[in-house]
């Protein structure tokens, strides 16, 4: 189970934090690290020193430009967030996250990404809207800021507890394959294109329509086959849509 959990860091600005995250991951048996547009050189003397024996994770981290690239093959994407948002998203605690993992990872090809934002500003709203759920660590409200490595350590610990509990539980039958992040993003693009074609959605006056549809769909956790059905409906709808006069 642990080998199918990916830690994703976005815009990390200090190499020491990357090393600290690697150490936290290795402590708990996680090994899949992805860095999205880091604002520092990942492999330095500081990051290797802070890794304290987990420098193989620093050296082996996958560096990509976008969140989409980092989580394309994942079936559950959870963003770590400490801020309330204008459009509420499903929010879970670290313990609830751990409790969900055995079922989430039971399916064929299932993979989970835990996404952490920049040290100074966290995740953007756009990034959070690409997550199925948000996880909030219930810190002291008078001093809620956590070091990046400490935040990763908390969630990695819950992942390990879930894995240990799963080792003692009877194996579950694998479910149907869930849609990956990449497949969902193709669906959202198809959905928006179709809604524009039938005149239901005006990009000039979006009214958070696509954000709300994204939240609804991600909450539903569609299987790959279900998403294919929805895309088939969209394709036939596009064929029936009247030509648009853009003049």
C-alpha positions as MATLAB code, in Angstrom:
seq = 'XXXXXXXXXXXXXXXXXXXXXXXXXXXXXXXXXXXXXXXXXXXXXXXXXXXXXXXXXXXXXXXXXXXXXXXXXXXXXXXXXXXXXXXXXXXXXXXXXXXXXXXXXXXXXXXXXXXXXXXXXXXXXXXXXXXXXXXXXXXXXXXXXXXXXXXXXXXXXXXXXXXXXXXXXXXXXXXXXXXXXXXXXXXXXXXXXXXXXXXXXXXXXXXXXXXXXXXXXXXXXXXXXXXXXXXXXXXXXXXXXXXXXXX';
ca = [
       0.000    0.000    0.000;
       2.706    2.484    1.001;
       4.451    2.166   -2.357;
       1.347    3.610   -4.045;
       1.272    6.818   -1.998;
       3.021    9.801   -3.577;
       4.106   12.958   -1.764;
       3.907   16.013   -4.040;
       5.595   19.295   -3.107;
       4.723   22.433   -5.087;
       7.051   25.407   -5.375;
       9.333   24.444   -2.488;
      11.775   27.297   -1.866;
      14.299   25.783    0.541;
      16.347   22.646   -0.225;
      16.511   21.817    3.481;
      12.750   21.341    3.501;
      13.016   18.839    0.648;
      15.585   16.911    2.669;
      13.400   17.074    5.771;
      10.425   15.751    3.799;
      12.548   12.895    2.442;
      13.528   11.941    5.981;
       9.906   12.064    7.178;
       8.838    9.881    4.260;
      11.583    7.306    4.786;
      10.742    7.137    8.507;
       7.228    5.995    7.603;
       8.079    3.769    4.626;
       7.065    6.128    1.798;
       9.360    6.435   -1.211;
       7.516    8.248   -4.043;
       8.426   11.960   -4.073;
       7.496   14.442   -6.805;
       8.558   18.099   -6.946;
       6.471   20.573   -8.929;
       8.364   23.654  -10.154;
      10.691   23.874   -7.144;
      12.039   27.352   -6.456;
      15.412   25.988   -5.385;
      17.942   23.388   -6.437;
      16.585   20.124   -4.924;
      19.906   18.310   -4.445;
      22.291   20.362   -2.314;
      24.510   19.761    0.692;
      21.689   21.137    2.862;
      18.990   18.861    1.461;
      21.258   15.796    1.701;
      22.222   16.716    5.277;
      18.594   17.241    6.344;
      17.600   13.944    4.726;
      19.809   12.156    7.289;
      20.168    8.928    5.356;
      17.148    9.366    3.080;
      19.132   11.243    0.426;
      18.246    8.524   -2.105;
      14.711    9.973   -2.065;
      16.067   13.466   -2.725;
      18.216   12.224   -5.597;
      15.394   10.106   -7.002;
      12.632   12.724   -6.738;
      10.760   13.341   -9.982;
      10.809   17.026  -10.985;
       7.927   18.277  -13.166;
       6.486   21.634  -14.178;
       2.817   21.232  -13.270;
       0.587   19.574  -10.693;
      -1.216   17.766  -13.519;
       2.031   16.053  -14.530;
       2.740   15.019  -10.945;
      -0.639   13.381  -10.312;
      -1.771   12.284  -13.790;
      -1.891    8.591  -12.866;
      -3.416    9.068   -9.399;
      -6.973    8.030   -8.533;
      -7.172   10.086   -5.324;
      -5.544   13.503   -4.923;
      -5.671   15.150   -1.486;
      -4.435   18.689   -0.915;
      -3.099   19.848    2.456;
      -4.789   23.131    3.307;
      -4.895   25.320    6.396;
      -7.121   28.063    4.967;
     -10.856   28.317    4.489;
     -11.910   28.834    0.861;
     -14.733   30.757   -0.801;
     -16.029   27.526   -2.337;
     -16.089   24.822    0.376;
     -14.507   21.504   -0.598;
     -14.723   18.118    1.163;
     -12.445   18.458    4.215;
     -11.029   15.521    6.164;
      -8.682   15.080    9.106;
      -5.383   13.174    8.878;
      -6.969   10.274   10.805;
      -9.896   10.157    8.388;
      -7.454   10.175    5.491;
      -5.642    7.177    6.927;
      -8.918    5.349    7.424;
      -9.812    5.791    3.756;
      -6.538    4.548    2.328;
      -7.050    0.750    2.463;
     -10.281    0.973    0.454;
      -8.877    3.644   -1.867;
      -5.851    1.524   -2.718;
      -7.674   -1.791   -3.044;
      -8.518   -1.290   -6.736;
      -6.278   -2.247   -9.621;
      -3.950    0.630  -10.540;
      -5.094    2.817   -7.634;
      -2.627    5.455   -6.498;
      -2.922    8.304   -3.968;
      -1.189   11.694   -4.064;
      -0.811   13.930   -1.015;
      -0.125   17.464   -2.214;
       1.638   20.162   -0.173;
       1.984   23.810   -1.184;
       4.597   26.526   -0.933;
       6.138   27.358    2.435;
       4.976   30.978    2.239;
       1.554   30.721    0.599;
       0.425   27.088    0.462;
      -1.704   25.833   -2.420;
      -3.619   28.145   -4.746;
      -7.383   27.839   -5.168;
      -6.854   26.459   -8.678;
      -4.546   23.762   -7.314;
      -6.944   22.866   -4.520;
      -9.778   22.538   -7.047;
      -7.805   19.752   -8.716;
      -7.930   17.716   -5.507;
     -10.693   15.295   -4.576;
     -10.522   16.399   -0.952;
      -8.587   18.668    1.377;
      -6.883   17.495    4.551;
      -6.481   19.853    7.493;
      -4.142   19.195   10.400;
      -5.964   20.497   13.526;
      -3.147   22.575   14.994;
      -3.318   25.219   17.703;
      -5.399   28.028   16.096;
      -3.184   30.618   17.798;
      -0.068   29.150   16.161;
      -1.173   27.023   13.225;
       1.803   27.292   10.860;
       3.592   23.960   10.422;
       7.002   23.373    8.910;
       6.640   21.558    5.587;
       8.480   18.444    6.761;
       6.425   18.353    9.971;
       3.185   18.473    7.987;
       4.368   15.643    5.758;
       5.410   13.674    8.847;
       1.905   13.908   10.338;
       0.202   12.603    7.202;
       2.894    9.994    6.541;
       2.408    8.691   10.084;
      -1.321    8.252    9.482;
      -0.541    6.433    6.234;
       1.726    4.050    8.091;
      -0.855    3.414   10.819;
      -3.400    2.556    8.132;
      -0.921    0.202    6.466;
      -0.136   -1.545    9.746;
      -3.842   -1.975   10.449;
      -4.382   -3.313    6.949;
      -1.654   -5.890    7.434;
      -3.784   -7.470   10.166;
      -7.133   -7.202    8.352;
      -8.473   -9.715    5.788;
      -7.834   -8.725    2.179;
     -10.714   -7.030    0.325;
     -11.842   -7.836   -3.175;
     -10.503   -5.196   -5.581;
     -13.151   -2.817   -6.905;
     -13.586   -1.327  -10.352;
     -10.746    0.936  -11.484;
     -11.357    4.576  -10.614;
     -10.748    7.343  -13.116;
      -7.275    8.842  -12.868;
      -6.570   12.542  -12.444;
      -5.520   12.782  -16.099;
      -8.755   11.126  -17.278;
     -10.805   13.453  -15.085;
      -9.041   16.522  -16.465;
      -9.832   15.388  -20.033;
     -13.451   14.930  -18.957;
     -13.655   18.421  -17.419;
     -12.266   19.969  -20.599;
     -14.799   17.966  -22.664;
     -17.629   18.965  -20.328;
     -16.797   22.677  -20.516;
     -16.486   22.544  -24.307;
     -19.893   20.859  -24.599;
     -21.621   23.236  -22.181;
     -20.299   26.177  -24.202;
     -21.481   24.551  -27.455;
     -25.070   24.180  -26.187;
     -25.110   27.693  -24.732;
     -25.381   26.599  -21.101;
     -21.988   27.984  -20.040;
     -20.629   31.422  -20.840;
     -16.870   31.629  -20.078;
     -17.182   35.410  -19.854;
     -19.604   34.985  -16.924;
     -18.566   31.647  -15.364;
     -20.417   32.033  -12.018;
     -18.141   29.276  -10.585;
     -20.089   26.783  -12.717;
     -17.102   24.649  -13.677;
     -15.663   24.818  -10.162;
     -18.954   23.533   -8.733;
     -19.234   20.791  -11.358;
     -15.626   19.843  -10.642;
     -16.345   19.620   -6.912;
     -19.479   17.520   -7.526;
     -17.653   15.112   -9.857;
     -14.589   14.692   -7.666;
     -16.814   14.034   -4.651;
     -18.575   11.266   -6.604;
     -15.278    9.435   -7.331;
     -16.381    8.047  -10.743;
     -15.032    4.762  -12.033;
     -13.223    4.750  -15.379;
     -16.171    3.031  -17.080;
     -18.634    5.574  -15.658;
     -16.489    8.429  -16.920;
     -16.390    6.833  -20.376;
     -20.202    6.723  -20.371;
     -20.372   10.407  -19.440;
     -17.923   11.318  -22.186;
     -19.984    9.318  -24.677;
     -23.040   11.357  -23.690;
     -21.049   14.569  -24.145;
     -19.835   13.480  -27.583;
     -23.389   12.794  -28.791;
     -24.556   16.080  -27.270;
     -21.854   17.951  -29.201;
     -23.059   16.355  -32.442;
     -26.619   17.609  -31.811;
     -25.605   21.108  -30.750;
     -26.565   23.813  -33.281;
     -23.714   25.706  -34.987;
     -22.682   28.758  -32.972;
     -22.524   32.185  -34.572;
     -19.417   33.847  -33.189;
     -19.621   36.899  -35.452;
];
